[in-house]
Amino acid sequence: MKYYLIVGEASGDLHASHLMQSLKNLDADAQFRFFGGDLMTAVGGTCVQHYRNLAYMGFVPVLLHLPKILSNMQMCKDDILSWQPDCVILVDYPGFNLKIAKFVKSKTNIPVYYYISPKIWAWKEYRIKNIKRDVDELFSILPFEVDFFEGKHHYPIHYVGNPTAYEVCQFQKTSESAECSDGSGNSGKKPIIALLAGSRQQEIKDNLPAMLEAVKPYETDYRIIIAGAPGIEHDYYAPFIENRDVQVAYNQTYPLLSKSHAALVTSGTATLETCLFRVPQVVCYKLPLPVIADYVRRHLLKVKYISLVNLIADREVVSELLGRTFTVGHIRSELDKILDGPARNAMLQGYSEVSRRLGDQIAPDNAARLILNKLRTH
């Protein structure tokens, strides 16, 4: 079978690479072509465009790069028509992928499968119409999505398990002795506070300065280590940590979390990864125009929380600081609570509840098996 996959960021590259490997295990003749990254390339196939050339967030960056975005989209459409895959597999990244789904559905008979469903339960719920029209099968990785899609919108989906839970489990099994290094050759004996400030330059620029200011009083007793994002060069981080006792660990997020005592984390998959490594965390995400952001959160967002940890638990397990609560003082205060004591223990208990709700299914294997079964009967 010929599989065409499209991802738009580092986490998608990771999840898609595992799905590709699971497909290869089931289909000896599997061929891959994709918009993806280095991890997908390592599995095999042809990378048509790297996700680094797709990942723009925010109104102004998107507007400035609109010609390039449109060019990439046309390239993707033309490439799918030329290669004629047996299916197109979309991985998150809805702004781009739903447009591709519409094109594929209107111009071809190629089935469209969505692995890691768009988070329309939080924002842009109207996209359910596009999904119903253009997506043949949707594979969910969050258990509460089943009720949203099937109960509310009468659109059947497949909960296949959570790939992040599987990936963390696999790392823990094979890398129990892994040590996080900042490149100095000295792993250090002090406990670590990890800073996960996002995967894109704009996120890092917005979030990292306040995180660094908040941890200043802890530099004597803790090692402060930033999780370097894939594709972000050292030169980008250098101005933020100049004259500070702070290191950056590149491509070592899991080893870093496995050794950390606490963490400051932006929203997204990183909050769930931190939870699964049982590292108490403060979720902090800077939003432009805080007063307006607070209004949007109260009146337009469809969910009570922004972190996957709280969404899965359906209650506040971790503190979320955004809008007007995103201040150095608030971040420092919440961090202090989870370094030791009752708040730390309560958070760890909440983490256990999240793990239980996710279950222990192997998401890429389940999704690959369903995809192949669908193709063989298509």
One Martini backbone bead per residue (centre of mass of N, CA, C, O) as a GRO file, in nm:
protein
  378
    1MET     BB    1   0.101   0.034   0.015
    2LYS     BB    2   0.012   0.385  -0.013
    3TYR     BB    3   0.132   0.651   0.199
    4TYR     BB    4   0.001   0.976   0.296
    5LEU     BB    5   0.157   1.221   0.503
    6ILE     BB    6   0.056   1.494   0.743
    7VAL     BB    7   0.254   1.736   0.909
    8GLY     BB    8   0.332   2.045   1.138
    9GLU     BB    9   0.514   1.908   1.374
   10ALA     BB   10   0.700   1.747   1.607
   11SER     BB   11   0.477   1.565   1.732
   12GLY     BB   12   0.379   1.456   1.458
   13ASP     BB   13   0.642   1.319   1.378
   14LEU     BB   14   0.644   1.117   1.607
   15HIS     BB   15   0.365   0.981   1.571
   16ALA     BB   16   0.398   0.908   1.266
   17SER     BB   17   0.647   0.726   1.291
   18HIS     BB   18   0.497   0.504   1.454
   19LEU     BB   19   0.277   0.447   1.250
   20MET     BB   20   0.464   0.361   1.020
   21GLN     BB   21   0.589   0.120   1.168
   22SER     BB   22   0.322  -0.031   1.208
   23LEU     BB   23   0.259  -0.056   0.905
   24LYS     BB   24   0.517  -0.215   0.831
   25ASN     BB   25   0.451  -0.463   1.016
   26LEU     BB   26   0.178  -0.526   0.837
   27ASP     BB   27   0.320  -0.397   0.563
   28ALA     BB   28   0.565  -0.497   0.346
   29ASP     BB   29   0.466  -0.275   0.102
   30ALA     BB   30   0.521  -0.013   0.227
   31GLN     BB   31   0.465   0.332   0.130
   32PHE     BB   32   0.619   0.665   0.162
   33ARG     BB   33   0.475   0.997   0.179
   34PHE     BB   34   0.571   1.338   0.302
   35PHE     BB   35   0.484   1.576   0.546
   36GLY     BB   36   0.769   1.624   0.764
   37GLY     BB   37   1.038   1.456   0.932
   38ASP     BB   38   1.310   1.294   1.065
   39LEU     BB   39   1.155   1.050   1.189
   40MET     BB   40   1.012   0.966   0.930
   41THR     BB   41   1.267   0.932   0.757
   42ALA     BB   42   1.387   0.696   0.931
   43VAL     BB   43   1.168   0.490   0.843
   44GLY     BB   44   1.076   0.599   0.552
   45GLY     BB   45   1.088   0.753   0.246
   46THR     BB   46   0.940   1.068   0.131
   47CYS     BB   47   1.031   1.403   0.176
   48VAL     BB   48   0.878   1.681   0.051
   49GLN     BB   49   0.827   1.841   0.337
   50HIS     BB   50   0.913   2.025   0.600
   51TYR     BB   51   0.765   2.138   0.889
   52ARG     BB   52   0.933   2.403   0.917
   53ASN     BB   53   0.771   2.518   0.649
   54LEU     BB   54   0.474   2.528   0.820
   55ALA     BB   55   0.531   2.661   1.115
   56TYR     BB   56   0.274   2.885   1.184
   57MET     BB   57   0.188   3.139   1.430
   58GLY     BB   58  -0.034   3.359   1.407
   59PHE     BB   59  -0.142   3.619   1.227
   60VAL     BB   60   0.118   3.760   1.127
   61PRO     BB   61   0.296   3.518   1.036
   62VAL     BB   62   0.087   3.410   0.836
   63LEU     BB   63   0.067   3.662   0.660
   64LEU     BB   64   0.373   3.683   0.583
   65HIS     BB   65   0.358   3.353   0.481
   66LEU     BB   66   0.130   3.301   0.272
   67PRO     BB   67   0.269   3.226   0.004
   68LYS     BB   68   0.411   2.974   0.123
   69ILE     BB   69   0.161   2.824   0.222
   70LEU     BB   70   0.019   2.807  -0.056
   71SER     BB   71   0.249   2.660  -0.198
   72ASN     BB   72   0.248   2.406  -0.017
   73MET     BB   73  -0.042   2.325  -0.075
   74GLN     BB   74  -0.010   2.286  -0.380
   75MET     BB   75   0.214   2.079  -0.365
   76CYS     BB   76   0.047   1.867  -0.215
   77LYS     BB   77  -0.177   1.827  -0.418
   78ASP     BB   78   0.000   1.751  -0.662
   79ASP     BB   79   0.142   1.507  -0.526
   80ILE     BB   80  -0.106   1.334  -0.478
   81LEU     BB   81  -0.197   1.313  -0.774
   82SER     BB   82   0.071   1.187  -0.879
   83TRP     BB   83   0.096   0.933  -0.672
   84GLN     BB   84  -0.155   0.783  -0.579
   85PRO     BB   85  -0.262   0.691  -0.311
   86ASP     BB   86  -0.445   0.483  -0.092
   87CYS     BB   87  -0.388   0.713   0.128
   88VAL     BB   88  -0.467   0.976   0.363
   89ILE     BB   89  -0.274   1.101   0.646
   90LEU     BB   90  -0.372   1.294   0.914
   91VAL     BB   91  -0.192   1.518   1.157
   92ASP     BB   92  -0.350   1.728   1.269
   93TYR     BB   93  -0.322   2.036   1.155
   94PRO     BB   94  -0.609   2.177   1.050
   95GLY     BB   95  -0.563   2.429   0.868
   96PHE     BB   96  -0.434   2.242   0.645
   97ASN     BB   97  -0.571   1.951   0.644
   98LEU     BB   98  -0.871   2.026   0.578
   99LYS     BB   99  -0.804   2.129   0.294
  100ILE     BB  100  -0.693   1.865   0.188
  101ALA     BB  101  -0.943   1.694   0.237
  102LYS     BB  102  -1.129   1.849   0.046
  103PHE     BB  103  -0.966   1.799  -0.208
  104VAL     BB  104  -0.955   1.489  -0.209
  105LYS     BB  105  -1.268   1.445  -0.200
  106SER     BB  106  -1.331   1.619  -0.473
  107LYS     BB  107  -1.087   1.480  -0.677
  108THR     BB  108  -1.111   1.191  -0.538
  109ASN     BB  109  -1.100   0.832  -0.405
  110ILE     BB  110  -0.934   0.892  -0.162
  111PRO     BB  111  -0.886   0.811   0.149
  112VAL     BB  112  -0.947   0.978   0.469
  113TYR     BB  113  -0.729   0.995   0.751
  114TYR     BB  114  -0.746   1.080   1.109
  115TYR     BB  115  -0.465   1.137   1.314
  116ILE     BB  116  -0.536   1.320   1.545
  117SER     BB  117  -0.767   1.511   1.621
  118PRO     BB  118  -0.921   1.785   1.608
  119LYS     BB  119  -0.976   2.055   1.856
  120ILE     BB  120  -1.301   2.141   1.837
  121TRP     BB  121  -1.386   2.141   2.146
  122ALA     BB  122  -1.235   2.432   2.184
  123TRP     BB  123  -1.232   2.521   1.866
  124LYS     BB  124  -1.409   2.538   1.594
  125GLU     BB  125  -1.678   2.349   1.577
  126TYR     BB  126  -1.771   2.387   1.273
  127ARG     BB  127  -1.567   2.164   1.155
  128ILE     BB  128  -1.752   1.915   1.158
  129LYS     BB  129  -1.855   1.942   0.869
  130ASN     BB  130  -1.585   1.879   0.730
  131ILE     BB  131  -1.536   1.605   0.859
  132LYS     BB  132  -1.792   1.459   0.762
  133ARG     BB  133  -1.730   1.514   0.453
  134ASP     BB  134  -1.384   1.446   0.435
  135VAL     BB  135  -1.376   1.211   0.659
  136ASP     BB  136  -1.369   0.869   0.696
  137GLU     BB  137  -1.157   0.850   0.948
  138LEU     BB  138  -1.131   0.876   1.310
  139PHE     BB  139  -0.848   0.912   1.539
  140SER     BB  140  -0.832   0.895   1.880
  141ILE     BB  141  -0.632   1.013   2.190
  142LEU     BB  142  -0.896   1.106   2.357
  143PRO     BB  143  -1.147   0.995   2.556
  144PHE     BB  144  -1.349   1.256   2.551
  145GLU     BB  145  -1.405   1.257   2.234
  146VAL     BB  146  -1.628   1.049   2.203
  147ASP     BB  147  -1.863   1.216   2.319
  148PHE     BB  148  -1.840   1.455   2.127
  149PHE     BB  149  -1.868   1.309   1.848
  150GLU     BB  150  -2.096   1.094   1.917
  151GLY     BB  151  -2.294   1.238   2.117
  152LYS     BB  152  -2.315   1.531   1.981
  153HIS     BB  153  -2.247   1.456   1.644
  154HIS     BB  154  -2.279   1.163   1.528
  155TYR     BB  155  -1.959   1.072   1.499
  156PRO     BB  156  -1.773   0.813   1.433
  157ILE     BB  157  -1.502   0.679   1.629
  158HIS     BB  158  -1.153   0.607   1.731
  159TYR     BB  159  -1.017   0.481   2.020
  160VAL     BB  160  -0.652   0.400   2.041
  161GLY     BB  161  -0.513   0.573   2.229
  162ASN     BB  162  -0.205   0.707   2.366
  163PRO     BB  163   0.100   0.790   2.233
  164THR     BB  164   0.239   0.927   2.473
  165ALA     BB  165   0.207   0.697   2.674
  166TYR     BB  166   0.367   0.496   2.503
  167GLU     BB  167   0.635   0.657   2.471
  168VAL     BB  168   0.701   0.682   2.771
  169CYS     BB  169   0.701   0.382   2.836
  170GLN     BB  170   0.927   0.303   2.638
  171PHE     BB  171   1.144   0.480   2.762
  172GLN     BB  172   1.136   0.358   3.052
  173LYS     BB  173   1.221   0.068   2.962
  174THR     BB  174   1.502   0.162   2.789
  175SER     BB  175   1.593   0.440   2.992
  176GLU     BB  176   1.664   0.423   3.307
  177SER     BB  177   1.982   0.545   3.276
  178ALA     BB  178   1.926   0.810   3.171
  179GLU     BB  179   2.104   1.117   3.099
  180CYS     BB  180   2.109   1.451   3.140
  181SER     BB  181   2.273   1.680   2.915
  182ASP     BB  182   2.434   2.007   2.855
  183GLY     BB  183   2.747   1.945   2.743
  184SER     BB  184   2.958   1.946   2.998
  185GLY     BB  185   2.972   1.642   3.143
  186ASN     BB  186   2.772   1.737   3.387
  187SER     BB  187   2.496   1.619   3.555
  188GLY     BB  188   2.465   1.653   3.844
  189LYS     BB  189   2.304   1.681   4.188
  190LYS     BB  190   2.094   1.863   4.145
  191PRO     BB  191   1.796   1.950   4.112
  192ILE     BB  192   1.544   1.983   3.858
  193ILE     BB  193   1.433   2.255   3.651
  194ALA     BB  194   1.208   2.262   3.394
  195LEU     BB  195   1.187   2.420   3.061
  196LEU     BB  196   0.883   2.440   2.857
  197ALA     BB  197   0.845   2.691   2.593
  198GLY     BB  198   0.823   2.540   2.326
  199SER     BB  199   0.845   2.485   1.951
  200ARG     BB  200   0.836   2.790   1.887
  201GLN     BB  201   0.961   3.099   1.862
  202GLN     BB  202   0.716   3.259   1.968
  203GLU     BB  203   0.673   3.100   2.227
  204ILE     BB  204   0.951   3.146   2.348
  205LYS     BB  205   0.945   3.456   2.348
  206ASP     BB  206   0.689   3.473   2.538
  207ASN     BB  207   0.772   3.257   2.787
  208LEU     BB  208   1.075   3.244   2.884
  209PRO     BB  209   1.134   3.507   3.043
  210ALA     BB  210   0.934   3.451   3.281
  211MET     BB  211   1.050   3.181   3.366
  212LEU     BB  212   1.338   3.281   3.432
  213GLU     BB  213   1.252   3.488   3.646
  214ALA     BB  214   1.105   3.285   3.839
  215VAL     BB  215   1.385   3.097   3.889
  216LYS     BB  216   1.611   3.266   4.018
  217PRO     BB  217   1.595   3.177   4.334
  218TYR     BB  218   1.680   2.857   4.240
  219GLU     BB  219   1.983   2.842   4.130
  220THR     BB  220   2.136   2.736   4.386
  221ASP     BB  221   1.951   2.451   4.433
  222TYR     BB  222   1.913   2.438   4.113
  223ARG     BB  223   1.872   2.313   3.800
  224ILE     BB  224   1.846   2.491   3.494
  225ILE     BB  225   1.651   2.351   3.220
  226ILE     BB  226   1.616   2.362   2.880
  227ALA     BB  227   1.405   2.251   2.630
  228GLY     BB  228   1.508   2.195   2.328
  229ALA     BB  229   1.385   2.254   2.029
  230PRO     BB  230   1.319   2.137   1.740
  231GLY     BB  231   1.488   2.349   1.507
  232ILE     BB  232   1.629   2.516   1.736
  233GLU     BB  233   1.876   2.717   1.778
  234HIS     BB  234   2.111   2.825   1.998
  235ASP     BB  235   2.107   3.129   1.916
  236TYR     BB  236   1.814   3.178   2.019
  237TYR     BB  237   1.876   3.124   2.334
  238ALA     BB  238   2.123   3.295   2.423
  239PRO     BB  239   1.991   3.576   2.512
  240PHE     BB  240   1.822   3.455   2.756
  241ILE     BB  241   2.104   3.319   2.912
  242GLU     BB  242   2.272   3.547   2.966
  243ASN     BB  243   2.434   3.539   3.266
  244ARG     BB  244   2.328   3.242   3.329
  245ASP     BB  245   2.253   2.941   3.522
  246VAL     BB  246   2.179   2.805   3.220
  247GLN     BB  247   2.053   2.536   3.027
  248VAL     BB  248   2.055   2.339   2.718
  249ALA     BB  249   1.856   2.061   2.599
  250TYR     BB  250   1.891   1.869   2.318
  251ASN     BB  251   1.693   1.617   2.236
  252GLN     BB  252   1.599   1.566   2.580
  253THR     BB  253   1.315   1.562   2.713
  254TYR     BB  254   1.288   1.283   2.847
  255PRO     BB  255   1.548   1.280   3.014
  256LEU     BB  256   1.476   1.539   3.164
  257LEU     BB  257   1.205   1.451   3.295
  258SER     BB  258   1.321   1.192   3.439
  259LYS     BB  259   1.509   1.413   3.632
  260SER     BB  260   1.285   1.590   3.741
  261HIS     BB  261   1.116   1.785   3.996
  262ALA     BB  262   1.024   2.027   3.803
  263ALA     BB  263   0.790   2.243   3.601
  264LEU     BB  264   0.768   2.459   3.317
  265VAL     BB  265   0.471   2.482   3.101
  266THR     BB  266   0.333   2.471   2.818
  267SER     BB  267   0.101   2.404   2.627
  268GLY     BB  268   0.017   2.075   2.541
  269THR     BB  269   0.188   1.785   2.519
  270ALA     BB  270   0.390   1.859   2.749
  271THR     BB  271   0.191   1.829   2.986
  272LEU     BB  272   0.155   1.521   2.952
  273GLU     BB  273   0.446   1.431   2.968
  274THR     BB  274   0.495   1.542   3.253
  275CYS     BB  275   0.282   1.369   3.388
  276LEU     BB  276   0.394   1.080   3.299
  277PHE     BB  277   0.670   1.155   3.465
  278ARG     BB  278   0.590   1.282   3.740
  279VAL     BB  279   0.600   1.611   3.709
  280PRO     BB  280   0.559   1.880   3.856
  281GLN     BB  281   0.347   2.164   3.743
  282VAL     BB  282   0.339   2.469   3.548
  283VAL     BB  283   0.105   2.631   3.355
  284CYS     BB  284   0.233   2.862   3.100
  285TYR     BB  285   0.067   3.126   2.893
  286LYS     BB  286   0.110   3.367   2.671
  287LEU     BB  287  -0.109   3.638   2.594
  288PRO     BB  288  -0.243   3.860   2.409
  289LEU     BB  289  -0.415   4.072   2.554
  290PRO     BB  290  -0.528   3.971   2.846
  291VAL     BB  291  -0.821   4.077   2.864
  292ILE     BB  292  -0.918   3.948   2.600
  293ALA     BB  293  -0.830   3.661   2.665
  294ASP     BB  294  -1.022   3.624   2.905
  295TYR     BB  295  -1.280   3.660   2.743
  296VAL     BB  296  -1.241   3.429   2.546
  297ARG     BB  297  -1.223   3.204   2.756
  298ARG     BB  298  -1.511   3.253   2.887
  299HIS     BB  299  -1.696   3.288   2.596
  300LEU     BB  300  -1.554   3.095   2.350
  301LEU     BB  301  -1.457   2.871   2.486
  302LYS     BB  302  -1.549   2.515   2.536
  303VAL     BB  303  -1.342   2.507   2.779
  304LYS     BB  304  -1.194   2.510   3.105
  305TYR     BB  305  -0.921   2.415   2.972
  306ILE     BB  306  -0.573   2.385   2.831
  307SER     BB  307  -0.483   2.127   2.956
  308LEU     BB  308  -0.466   1.789   2.921
  309VAL     BB  309  -0.473   1.709   3.213
  310ASN     BB  310  -0.746   1.851   3.290
  311LEU     BB  311  -0.921   1.738   3.063
  312ILE     BB  312  -0.895   1.438   3.141
  313ALA     BB  313  -0.979   1.477   3.451
  314ASP     BB  314  -1.200   1.708   3.485
  315ARG     BB  315  -0.984   1.887   3.645
  316GLU     BB  316  -0.770   2.054   3.869
  317VAL     BB  317  -0.434   1.957   3.879
  318VAL     BB  318  -0.314   2.204   3.730
  319SER     BB  319  -0.183   2.502   3.692
  320GLU     BB  320  -0.320   2.794   3.511
  321LEU     BB  321  -0.131   3.050   3.335
  322LEU     BB  322  -0.320   3.319   3.194
  323GLY     BB  323  -0.319   3.616   3.102
  324ARG     BB  324  -0.336   3.786   3.400
  325THR     BB  325  -0.180   3.530   3.547
  326PHE     BB  326   0.074   3.595   3.369
  327THR     BB  327   0.324   3.600   3.606
  328VAL     BB  328   0.600   3.589   3.789
  329GLY     BB  329   0.465   3.568   4.068
  330HIS     BB  330   0.273   3.331   4.003
  331ILE     BB  331   0.479   3.126   3.907
  332ARG     BB  332   0.650   3.121   4.167
  333SER     BB  333   0.425   3.040   4.363
  334GLU     BB  334   0.343   2.769   4.224
  335LEU     BB  335   0.621   2.639   4.232
  336ASP     BB  336   0.664   2.636   4.540
  337LYS     BB  337   0.426   2.435   4.605
  338ILE     BB  338   0.565   2.177   4.424
  339LEU     BB  339   0.845   2.110   4.566
  340ASP     BB  340   0.663   2.063   4.830
  341GLY     BB  341   0.412   1.887   4.971
  342PRO     BB  342   0.069   1.874   4.932
  343ALA     BB  343   0.052   1.979   4.635
  344ARG     BB  344   0.237   1.766   4.518
  345ASN     BB  345   0.080   1.511   4.606
  346ALA     BB  346  -0.188   1.585   4.465
  347MET     BB  347  -0.076   1.588   4.177
  348LEU     BB  348   0.021   1.292   4.168
  349GLN     BB  349  -0.263   1.175   4.203
  350GLY     BB  350  -0.378   1.301   3.943
  351TYR     BB  351  -0.189   1.152   3.749
  352SER     BB  352  -0.303   0.869   3.800
  353GLU     BB  353  -0.581   0.932   3.679
  354VAL     BB  354  -0.487   0.996   3.393
  355SER     BB  355  -0.358   0.722   3.328
  356ARG     BB  356  -0.616   0.555   3.364
  357ARG     BB  357  -0.785   0.698   3.137
  358LEU     BB  358  -0.591   0.626   2.895
  359GLY     BB  359  -0.449   0.372   2.927
  360ASP     BB  360  -0.272   0.072   2.746
  361GLN     BB  361  -0.283   0.131   2.462
  362ILE     BB  362  -0.155   0.096   2.123
  363ALA     BB  363  -0.201   0.333   1.906
  364PRO     BB  364  -0.042   0.270   1.638
  365ASP     BB  365  -0.141  -0.024   1.613
  366ASN     BB  366  -0.445   0.029   1.606
  367ALA     BB  367  -0.449   0.225   1.367
  368ALA     BB  368  -0.309   0.043   1.158
  369ARG     BB  369  -0.515  -0.186   1.162
  370LEU     BB  370  -0.760  -0.017   1.074
  371ILE     BB  371  -0.649   0.098   0.812
  372LEU     BB  372  -0.592  -0.172   0.669
  373ASN     BB  373  -0.879  -0.283   0.682
  374LYS     BB  374  -1.008  -0.053   0.521
  375LEU     BB  375  -0.840  -0.087   0.259
  376ARG     BB  376  -0.919  -0.394   0.204
  377THR     BB  377  -1.243  -0.286   0.185
  378HIS     BB  378  -1.245  -0.033  -0.028
   0.00000   0.00000   0.00000
